[in-house]
Amino acid sequence: MLWWPTLAGLAVTAKQLYEYIEIGDNTYKSPNANLWTLAYSVFLALWAVAFLERWKRKRVILNFRWGTANHREDSEERHAFSGEIKEYKDKEGNVLGEGRVFVHKDPCC
């Protein structure tokens, strides 16, 4: 789905380069003076709306399929799991972030 704006943007760029190189129109113009730029802007705005609406629909379908439709981010912690905070570092030793490593405490094993 991301190919459509990419191809349209490349087409507009190619058209502008053609006007600059072949026609010899090297006088400064605002990018908005070109009708193709305006058309690309309108296309991109419509494409963004369509992309977001399609993503909302897909998200609802995946929530239903995975059984996470009623999931809340502020749900309670599960006491069967415990963990400790671990720092993640790169090769030079710089701290990239921290996260919690969870281990399941199963009394039977």
GROMACS elastic network, one bead per residue, 0.5 to 0.9 nm:
[ bonds ]
;  ai    aj funct       b0    kb
    1     4     6  0.62401   500
    1     5     6  0.83802   500
    1    51     6  0.78246   500
    2     5     6  0.61207   500
    2     6     6  0.66083   500
    2     7     6  0.89456   500
    2    51     6  0.88864   500
    3     6     6  0.50205   500
    3     7     6  0.59911   500
    3     8     6  0.84769   500
    4     7     6  0.53337   500
    4     8     6  0.61634   500
    4     9     6  0.85383   500
    4    47     6  0.83840   500
    5     8     6  0.50244   500
    5     9     6  0.59008   500
    5    10     6  0.84648   500
    5    40     6  0.84193   500
    5    43     6  0.80281   500
    5    44     6  0.64966   500
    5    47     6  0.76257   500
    6     9     6  0.51691   500
    6    10     6  0.61848   500
    6    11     6  0.86194   500
    7    10     6  0.51088   500
    7    11     6  0.61480   500
    7    12     6  0.86977   500
    8    11     6  0.50746   500
    8    12     6  0.62960   500
    8    13     6  0.86441   500
    8    40     6  0.68984   500
    8    43     6  0.85368   500
    8    44     6  0.88046   500
    9    12     6  0.51682   500
    9    13     6  0.61474   500
    9    14     6  0.85502   500
    9    37     6  0.88355   500
    9    40     6  0.70069   500
   10    13     6  0.50180   500
   10    14     6  0.60046   500
   10    15     6  0.85255   500
   11    14     6  0.50857   500
   11    15     6  0.61611   500
   11    16     6  0.86601   500
   12    15     6  0.50984   500
   12    16     6  0.62511   500
   12    17     6  0.86398   500
   12    36     6  0.61016   500
   12    37     6  0.66655   500
   12    40     6  0.72893   500
   13    16     6  0.51374   500
   13    17     6  0.61260   500
   13    18     6  0.85362   500
   13    37     6  0.88259   500
   14    17     6  0.50595   500
   14    18     6  0.60541   500
   14    19     6  0.86317   500
   15    18     6  0.50799   500
   15    19     6  0.63147   500
   15    20     6  0.86877   500
   15    36     6  0.81033   500
   16    19     6  0.51249   500
   16    20     6  0.62223   500
   16    21     6  0.86812   500
   16    34     6  0.82236   500
   16    36     6  0.84926   500
   17    21     6  0.59734   500
   17    22     6  0.81188   500
   18    21     6  0.52749   500
   18    22     6  0.54274   500
   18    23     6  0.70495   500
   18    24     6  0.87974   500
   19    22     6  0.57992   500
   19    23     6  0.51338   500
   19    24     6  0.67391   500
   19    25     6  0.61612   500
   19    26     6  0.84245   500
   20    23     6  0.61284   500
   20    24     6  0.54071   500
   20    25     6  0.50922   500
   20    26     6  0.56549   500
   20    27     6  0.87406   500
   21    24     6  0.53773   500
   21    25     6  0.73652   500
   21    26     6  0.79381   500
   22    25     6  0.80210   500
   23    26     6  0.85488   500
   24    27     6  0.85864   500
   25    28     6  0.84444   500
   26    29     6  0.84724   500
   29    32     6  0.81148   500
   29    33     6  0.65339   500
   29    34     6  0.83255   500
   30    33     6  0.53044   500
   30    34     6  0.76825   500
   31    34     6  0.59369   500
   31    37     6  0.68176   500
   31    38     6  0.88689   500
   32    35     6  0.73031   500
   32    36     6  0.86895   500
   32    37     6  0.61502   500
   32    38     6  0.64505   500
   33    36     6  0.88139   500
   33    37     6  0.78192   500
   33    38     6  0.81559   500
   34    37     6  0.54830   500
   34    38     6  0.68360   500
   34    39     6  0.89983   500
   35    38     6  0.51574   500
   35    39     6  0.62668   500
   35    40     6  0.86389   500
   36    39     6  0.50007   500
   36    40     6  0.60522   500
   36    41     6  0.85540   500
   37    40     6  0.50268   500
   37    41     6  0.61625   500
   37    42     6  0.87238   500
   38    41     6  0.51007   500
   38    42     6  0.63686   500
   38    43     6  0.86186   500
   39    42     6  0.52322   500
   39    43     6  0.61091   500
   39    44     6  0.85613   500
   40    44     6  0.59797   500
   40    45     6  0.85548   500
   41    44     6  0.51184   500
   41    45     6  0.62356   500
   41    46     6  0.87203   500
   42    45     6  0.51913   500
   42    46     6  0.63080   500
   42    47     6  0.85422   500
   43    46     6  0.52307   500
   43    47     6  0.59747   500
   43    48     6  0.85379   500
   44    48     6  0.60084   500
   44    49     6  0.86588   500
   45    48     6  0.52069   500
   45    49     6  0.64820   500
   45    50     6  0.88038   500
   46    49     6  0.52688   500
   46    50     6  0.62823   500
   46    51     6  0.85934   500
   47    50     6  0.50577   500
   47    51     6  0.59517   500
   47    52     6  0.85784   500
   48    51     6  0.50261   500
   48    52     6  0.61657   500
   48    53     6  0.85775   500
   49    52     6  0.52986   500
   49    53     6  0.61969   500
   49    54     6  0.85857   500
   50    53     6  0.51890   500
   50    54     6  0.60788   500
   50    55     6  0.85493   500
   51    54     6  0.51739   500
   51    55     6  0.61415   500
   51    56     6  0.87047   500
   52    56     6  0.62013   500
   52    57     6  0.86976   500
   53    56     6  0.51266   500
   53    57     6  0.63849   500
   53    58     6  0.87153   500
   54    57     6  0.51587   500
   54    58     6  0.62068   500
   54    59     6  0.85914   500
   55    59     6  0.59749   500
   55    60     6  0.85991   500
   56    59     6  0.50857   500
   56    60     6  0.63288   500
   56    61     6  0.87445   500
   57    60     6  0.52723   500
   57    61     6  0.63699   500
   57    62     6  0.87687   500
   58    61     6  0.50661   500
   58    62     6  0.61624   500
   58    63     6  0.85470   500
   59    62     6  0.51261   500
   59    63     6  0.60507   500
   59    64     6  0.85898   500
   60    63     6  0.50479   500
   60    64     6  0.62248   500
   60    65     6  0.85936   500
   60    69     6  0.76479   500
   61    64     6  0.52041   500
   61    65     6  0.61261   500
   61    66     6  0.86016   500
   62    66     6  0.58882   500
   62    67     6  0.81549   500
   62    68     6  0.82167   500
   62    69     6  0.86825   500
   63    66     6  0.53276   500
   63    67     6  0.58030   500
   63    70     6  0.85503   500
   63    71     6  0.88930   500
   64    67     6  0.51462   500
   64    68     6  0.64196   500
   64    69     6  0.56310   500
   65    68     6  0.78999   500
   65    69     6  0.87176   500
   66    69     6  0.79974   500
   67    70     6  0.78489   500
   67    71     6  0.84785   500
   68    71     6  0.51156   500
   68    72     6  0.87294   500
   69    72     6  0.88041   500
   71    74     6  0.88271   500
   71    75     6  0.76547   500
   72    75     6  0.55406   500
   73    76     6  0.89532   500
   74    77     6  0.89019   500
   76    79     6  0.89601   500
   77    80     6  0.88946   500
   77    81     6  0.83320   500
   78    81     6  0.59054   500
   78    82     6  0.82725   500
   79    82     6  0.68972   500
   79   105     6  0.87658   500
   80   103     6  0.86439   500
   80   104     6  0.60466   500
   80   105     6  0.55940   500
   80   106     6  0.71740   500
   81   102     6  0.61038   500
   81   103     6  0.56120   500
   81   105     6  0.58236   500
   81   106     6  0.86699   500
   82   101     6  0.80860   500
   82   102     6  0.54518   500
   82   103     6  0.56027   500
   82   104     6  0.66334   500
   82   105     6  0.71951   500
   83   100     6  0.59748   500
   83   101     6  0.51109   500
   83   103     6  0.58804   500
   83   104     6  0.86369   500
   84    99     6  0.83621   500
   84   100     6  0.55527   500
   84   101     6  0.57507   500
   84   102     6  0.71420   500
   84   103     6  0.89406   500
   85    98     6  0.66457   500
   85    99     6  0.56190   500
   85   101     6  0.64419   500
   86    97     6  0.86839   500
   86    98     6  0.56052   500
   86    99     6  0.55695   500
   86   100     6  0.59678   500
   86   101     6  0.67661   500
   87    95     6  0.66194   500
   87    96     6  0.75125   500
   87    97     6  0.59648   500
   87    99     6  0.65607   500
   87   100     6  0.86876   500
   88    93     6  0.89473   500
   88    94     6  0.84416   500
   88    95     6  0.58584   500
   88    96     6  0.54726   500
   88    97     6  0.54453   500
   88    98     6  0.56687   500
   88    99     6  0.76078   500
   89    92     6  0.76908   500
   89    93     6  0.53433   500
   89    94     6  0.53120   500
   89    96     6  0.52508   500
   89    97     6  0.73334   500
   89    98     6  0.87972   500
   90    93     6  0.53654   500
   90    94     6  0.56314   500
   90    95     6  0.67655   500
   90    96     6  0.66843   500
   91    94     6  0.75238   500
   93    96     6  0.88670   500
   95    98     6  0.78932   500
  105   108     6  0.89140   500
  105   109     6  0.84957   500
  106   109     6  0.58662   500
